[in-house]
Amino acid sequence: MSFQQLSSLSLIALLSACALSSNGDATYHPSIILQGVDLRQYETDRRGCESSVERNPSNLESTNQIRFRECLISKGYKLMS
């Protein structure tokens, strides 16, 4: 397995997992199709979408995740599930 393939697989695993942020809150990282994606821009967009949802949260976590996913989709990202 090449370094590039290993890096891609590691990144997919990272993006598809729910990671803990530094303050202990669960941060949602949906799986995206990486083909043609600038990962630095994705992280910037992901944080922007997260901030947008946090400014106007719902009482239901599932609604917040839906809003977050819709924000990423509106920015042109293709989510895997």
N, C-alpha and C positions, 0 to 999 in steps of 0.2 A: 504494500500500500504506500503510495507516495505521500510526501509531506502535505501537498495541496489537498489530497483526498482526506487525509487525517484531519487537517485543519477544518475542512468543510463539514465533516461529520461531527467534530467537536462543537462547531458553531451551531449546527442544527440541534444538537442535544441541549446546548445552552439556551437557545431561543425557544425550544419547545417545552422547557421545564419551567415550573414556577419557582423563582428564586426568592430569597429573602433579601430585602434591601437593608441598608445600614441601620435604619431605625427599627428593624424587626417586623415591619409590615410585609405581607406577601405581595410581591409584584408580579403581575400577570404578563407572561411573555408568550404570545401565540406563535405557533409554527407558521413560517412564511416560506414562499417559494423564493429561493435566493438568486435564481438566475437573473442577471442584470441589475441586481440591487447593490447600491452603494451603502455599505454597512454603517459607515459614519453618519450618513444622512438618515438612514433608517433609525439609528439610535436617537438622533435629534428629533425626528418625527414622532418616535415612540414616546419620548419624554413629553413632547408637546401635547400629544393626545392624552397622555396620562394626566397632565396638568389640567387640561380642559375638562376632563371628567371629574377631577377632584374639586374644581371650582364650583361645579353644579352637580353634586352627587345625588344618587337615588338612595332610598332606604334598602333597596335590594341589590346585593352584590352582583347578581346575574345581569341586572339591567345596566350596571356600571360596565361590566365586561362587554356587553353588546354595544354600548355607546363607544367604548374604546376600540372595539373591532371595526365598527362603522367608520370611525375617524381614520384608522389606518387604511381601510379600503378606499375612502374618499381621496387619500393621498396617492393612490395607485398601487398599493401593495396587494399581493395575492396571498390570501391566507389558505393554509392547507386543510383546515377543518372548521 
